[in-house]
Amino acid sequence: MAFPYATLCVQGIKDGTSRGAIESQFEEFGRIRDVTITPNKHMRGVPDSKLALVEFEKKADARRAMQALNGRYVQGKCVMIRFARSAPGTRPPAPLPRHGAPELIPQTAGRASMLAKKFQQEEDEEAEEEEEEE
């Protein structure tokens, strides 16, 4: 399998579009190994939001197809095309865990001290209210 280097992920496929229709649109750029059409799990219930995975034999053919058809109409709908990242049904590896506190962005360093003071004041007020209740 040439995945992921020669496989394109085509987002925004119309409902009811067949494999053959996608194949015929992309085969002018090179030999196609496989076409898989799946629902987009991040856009459940949204019409015309399916994904098509188009696997080419050569990466150069996939790149030409992506450059020619990205942002254009495929089967009557404007689509977004990019290289696929992982095989269908597999999850990409999780990002590495962070260790320690995140670094402050210089633009927000002043704001961080202001927020710390604000939350410190609220905590002090809550503690005083609890003491008064006792």
LUMKOL-342502 format. One record per residue: x, y, z of N, C-alpha, C in turn; residue in one letter. Coordinates in pm, whole numbers, plus 50000, padded with zeros to 5 digits. Last residue first. Example, Ala and Ser with C-alpha at 12.3 -4.5 7.8 and 13.67 -1.06 7.14 Angstrom:
<sites>
512854977550708513674989450714512905000350787S513194943150780512304955050780513204967050780A
</sites>
This chain:
<sites>
481505307856067481835298956180481695306356307E481125328755893480025319355914480265310556034E483605340955885482505348155949481335338855980E485075322255739485445324855878484305331655953E483845324355491483765311655564484085313555711E484565350255421483155347155437482985334155517E487355347455396486815356355499485345353255527E487475330555172488005325855301487455334255415A486425347354977485705334955011486165329755147E488425367054968487065370655008486265358255049E490605351854874490675358155006489285361755057D489685345354620489925334654717489985340254858E489585370754503488345363054517488515351954620E492315377554509491345385554582490065377854605Q493345358454334493795358354473492805366154558Q492245366354095491785353854154492225352654299F493645390854064492185390554065491685377854133K496315383054056495845391854163494335391154177K496275367853821496645361453947496165369854065A495675387353633494705376753660495005369853793L498065402253642496795408753674495735398153709M499895383453555500015388553693498715395353736S498955380153293498975368753384499065373553528A499435404253170498045400553198497965389053298R502155402953132501585413153220500165409753261G502295381552945502965380553075502395390653175A501355382452690500375380152796500995379552934T503485386052519502405395852513501435394352630Q505095362752565505515376052614504385386352616P503455334852697503705342452575504045356552620I504925312652927504055324052900504445330552769L505045277152895505725290052897504735301052864E503285254753112503555260552981504235274052993P504955235253363503995245653326504305251053187A505815200653299505945213653362504885223253313G505655185352990506185184353126506365198353181H503225171552774504005183052818504485180452960R503385141652574502885149352688503815160952722P503095141452216503885138852336503375147352452L499975132152060501105141252081501835137952211P499385098651941499025110052027500225119352042A499415088451598499935087851734499595100551812P496205085451431497595089951435498105089451578P494275055651407494455068951465495925072851458R492635039651137493715040151236493865054451285T490655042050945490375033851063491495033651165G492845045650672491475046250723491295036950842P496165057250764495275047850696493865048850753A496965092350770497035078750822496035070050749S496905115850614497925114250717498045100050769R496635125250268496105118450386497235115950485A497055157350128497575143850143497025137950272F493955173550034495275173450096495775159050100R491385194049908492195181949891493525183949960I488075204049920489415206749970490195193649966M485665212649661486285203749759487645208949804V482505221649547483875226449571484485218149685C480605199649347480805205949478482265209849494K480335185149109479385195849139479555202649273G482495167249101481115162149102480135172649151Q484395192049217484475177749189483065172349207V485665223749161484445215749170484705201349128Y488545233249359487725233149238486505224249261R490235230449571489445242649563488565243549440G492345210049384492105215849516491385229149502N493025200749127491615200149170491325206549306L495795204049077494815207448973493385208849028A497085195549306497315209149259496245213449158Q496155168849319495855178249427496015192649380M497265158449083495805158649101495405168649210A499985160949142499415168149028497905169249041R500185143549365500495157849381499895166049266R499575119149246498705124249351498925139349369A501775116849076500425117649018499445123549120D503825114749263503825126049169502445127849106A503315090249387503135102549463503055114749372K501515064849220502705073249231502375086149303K499055052649247500245044149248501505052349269E496705067949478497395067049350498565057449362F493705067549641495065062449648495625060749507E491595088549792491965084449657493435080449660V489005089950001490435087150003490785081249867L486605113850066487025103549972488535102149986A484035122350296485455122150261485685111250158L481025143150298481755130450300483215132450263K479105162950315480375164850387481185151950395S476345167150244477445168950148478785171350217D474925178250556474815172550421476055175850336P475775168350876475915179250780475835173350639V475765146051037474505152851015474585164450917G479075150651149477895142051143476635150451126R481755158951112480635166951061479395158351045M483645141451195483635154351263482455163051219H483455119751027482985118051165482925131251242K482265118650714483205126450794482715126250938N481845086750558481275098650620482355105650703P483855077550269483385075350407482715088050458T485055060349995484215071550036483635068350173I488015052049836487145048849949486365061349986T489715038149571488925049749612487985045149723V492945027149455491715025049531491035038449559D494855032549255494795019349318493445016849384R495075048948945494495048849080494445034549130I497415065448742496745052848775496325052748921R496685100448671497535088748691496715076748731G494945120248601496235124348655497175112648679F492575109348526493315116248422494695120648470E491345099448754492195090448677492955097248564E489575116648883490965116948922491885108648832F487055112248770487535125948782489045126448808Q486745084848794486825090548660487355104948663S486585082549076487675076249001487845082748863E484155095049127485395100749181486595095449102I482485077148993482485091248955483755098049004A482955053049128483275054248985483355068748940G481875057949379483325055849364483755058149221R479305083749364479795070049358481315069649346S477475104749578478525103749476479115089749479T475715106949789475265099849671476285098949560G476735138949895476065126449927475585119949798D479825152749775478355152649782477845138949821K482715158649970482085150849862480565150849883I484475171550142483335178850087482665171849972G487885163450085486825167050179485715174750108Q490025138750010489185148449942487985151150034V493215129650053491975130650129491175141950067C495285108249861494705121449883493425120149964L498245090149875496805090149898496335104249930T500935085649870500265087249742498745087249755A501705083850142502405092850051501685095049918Y500865067650341500025078950310500575087650198P500135041450102499645050750202500745055350293F500545022249922501345034449908501005044850013A500854988250000500005000050000500895012450000M
</sites>
